[in-house]
Each structure stands twice: as C-alpha cells, then as structure tokens.
Amino acid sequence: MRRPPTPAVAERARSLVTRGGRAAIVGTGEPEPCAPLMHHAWPDGTTDVLLPDDHVLRERARLSIDGLPVMLELTGTTPVPLDEPVRELLWLVGSLHEPDPATGRERALRLAERAPHPNLLDAGLGATLLRLHPSSVVYSDAEGCGPVSPAELAAAEPDPFCRVEQAWLEHLDRAHPEMLCALRRHLPDGLGFTGGRVRPVGVDRFGLRVRVPTRTGTQDVRLAFSTPASTPEQLQVRFAELVGCPRTRSA
C-alpha cells in the first residue's frame, strides 16, 4: 500500500523549532534534566536558555573554555489532552556558552522583541542567558527519525500551519467531534479499530494525523489530502473533502 506523503524531516524539525515546545537540558552528568526558565530556538537550532545564576550548569558553562557539552531536548506535544501526549522530539547536541555581560544584555533585549517572556526580566538580575551552539541535530516522530544538519534546519521552511494547528485542532476536537467520526471511513483495513473516539494529533500541508483506539492500544494514522494545502482556505477545503462534505467552507 502506498505510503501517504509527509513533510521532509528537516521541515518537520523546523516546524517544531518554530512552534517552541518544552525544553530540557540533558546529557550533562547531572541526576535530573534541567528545565530552563525560558528558551528560544533560532532557525538553525542555536538556542538561548535562561538559567538561574546559582544553577550548577550555569557555573560549569562559565568555567568551560570551549563551552559545556550538553544535549537540549525539545518536546512537541499533541494539541489535545491524550494519555500519551508526546508526538515529536528534537535533540540538539552542542556546547553551552555564557556570553560576556554586554552581549548577554543585547541578546536579552533582542529576545524580548522577538519572543517576549516574563522571565527575561530576570536576565542580569539573578538569571543568566546562555547560548547553545548545536553541532548535530536529530528529529524523531511517529513517522520516522533522522539527522538534520544546522544548515539544513535553517534552510527548511516551517509548515504553513504549524503556528495555528493548536487552536484549529483544539476547536475541531471540542466543537466538531462528528467530523472526526466521519474520518473513520479512511482508516486502513486491518488496523484493528475498536470504534472509539478519533482524536486529532496534528495537521500539516499534506494531511491530518489522528489517533485511534485499536485492539492493542492506540495507533496514529496519517490521512492524506487530495493535494497539498498552503492557505487556510485550502486547508478548510481539503479537510471538508476528507469528511465527505466538499462544499463545506469551514470546520
């Protein structure tokens, strides 16, 4: 059976970087992962993280000449509450550096304009903004896993719906469960679907991803659009085609 088309790994990774996701610094030898006070990933995976001044990783990075080797894990979750909410992971491996005070202040101001966050008010006042420079990147989700270079990540375009899918799918799940029910007719034979509720997991220009209950647990399934969508209007039309209402203009 022909596999539905999917965005390239670099595009899926760039979409996660654009959306944000949860962040944790791991692989440092510390007993617990470190959740920064805030983080912001730039297009090539370079990531600014805000740590308390007294955090052990901040001190280790400050004393390291070549930067502290770390791995930053970005986690993307499903747009609706599910028992297993993690849908994608991005691992950025590189070195964590502490800039000089003047550079740190300049970066904090730049971030305040680009990605406002209340914890940035603590930069220089009990917290320090550090920067991770990635040397390698790996992305993983239910549709595959693969490496992405920082250059490939920066060159990739995020999916056109990556910033709006959360609100769109939340609304679909809450207000239009009957439309999700209509998608059952597209589920592949032999899946073992038990007839329970279909829940949205994600949407991109190629199609919709849903999670369905099966005899062995749950399964994520991609339902392809007839042709890729690039605008909200096209997305509405493609989704209407999937549910069997080609003249419907909104979900």
Sequence and secondary structure as in RCSB ss.txt:
>XXXX:A:sequence
MRRPPTPAVAERARSLVTRGGRAAIVGTGEPEPCAPLMHHAWPDGTTDVLLPDDHVLRERARLSIDGLPVMLELT
GTTPVPLDEPVRELLWLVGSLHEPDPATGRERALRLAERAPHPNLLDAGLGATLLRLHPSSVVYSDAEGCGPVSP
AELAAAEPDPFCRVEQAWLEHLDRAHPEMLCALRRHLPDGLGFTGGRVRPVGVDRFGLRVRVPTRTGTQDVRLAF
STPASTPEQLQVRFAELVGCPRTRSA
>XXXX:A:secstr
        HHHHHHHHHHH  EEEEESSS SS B  SEEEE TTS EEEEEETT HHHHHHHH SS EEEEEEEE
EE SS  SS EEEEEEEEEEEE   HHHHHHHHHHHHHHS  GGGGGBTTTEEEEEEEEEEEEEEETTEEEEE H
HHHHHS   TTTTTHHHHHHHHHHH HHHHHHGGGGS TTS B S   EEEEEETTEEEEEEEETTEEEEEEEE 
SS   SHHHHHHHHHHHHT TT    
